[in-house]
């Protein structure tokens, strides 16, 4: 499960991901991207796609 790490100075938070989280994101990417002929097309599609990862509570 992913874990959000708050920064000391109040800037952007970091997300610490487990190996399973990283593999899951890669699998989602590989499932989506082969449909496209170039990176710009893939980038445009992914910018409208929401990918969730679970957070430890």
C-alpha positions as CSV (number, residue, x, y, z in Angstrom):
1,X,0.0,0.0,0.0
2,X,1.1,3.5,-0.7
3,X,1.9,5.9,2.1
4,X,1.8,9.7,1.9
5,X,4.8,11.4,3.5
6,X,4.3,15.0,4.6
7,X,7.2,17.3,4.0
8,X,8.7,19.4,6.8
9,X,8.5,22.7,4.9
10,X,4.9,22.3,3.7
11,X,5.8,21.8,0.1
12,X,4.6,18.9,-2.0
13,X,4.0,15.6,-0.2
14,X,5.7,12.4,-1.4
15,X,4.1,9.1,-1.9
16,X,6.1,6.1,-0.9
17,X,5.0,3.1,-3.0
18,X,5.5,-0.6,-2.4
19,X,6.8,-2.9,-5.1
20,X,3.2,-4.1,-5.6
21,X,2.1,-0.5,-6.2
22,X,4.8,0.1,-8.7
23,X,4.0,-3.1,-10.6
24,X,0.3,-2.3,-10.6
25,X,0.9,1.2,-12.1
26,X,3.2,-0.3,-14.7
27,X,0.6,-3.0,-15.6
28,X,-2.0,-0.3,-16.0
29,X,0.3,1.8,-18.2
30,X,1.2,-1.2,-20.4
31,X,-2.5,-2.1,-20.7
32,X,-3.4,1.4,-21.8
33,X,-0.5,2.6,-23.9
34,X,-0.1,-0.2,-26.6
35,X,-3.3,1.3,-28.2
36,X,-1.4,4.4,-29.3
37,X,1.0,5.0,-32.1
38,X,3.1,7.7,-30.4
39,X,4.0,9.1,-27.0
40,X,2.0,12.3,-27.5
41,X,-1.2,10.4,-28.1
42,X,-0.5,8.2,-25.0
43,X,0.3,11.3,-22.9
44,X,-2.9,13.0,-24.0
45,X,-5.0,9.9,-23.1
46,X,-3.2,9.4,-19.8
47,X,-3.7,13.0,-18.8
48,X,-7.5,12.3,-18.8
49,X,-7.1,9.0,-16.9
50,X,-7.2,8.7,-13.2
51,X,-5.1,6.0,-11.6
52,X,-5.6,5.3,-7.9
53,X,-3.3,3.6,-5.5
54,X,-4.4,2.6,-2.0
55,X,-3.0,4.5,1.0
56,X,-2.2,3.0,4.4
57,X,-4.5,4.3,7.0
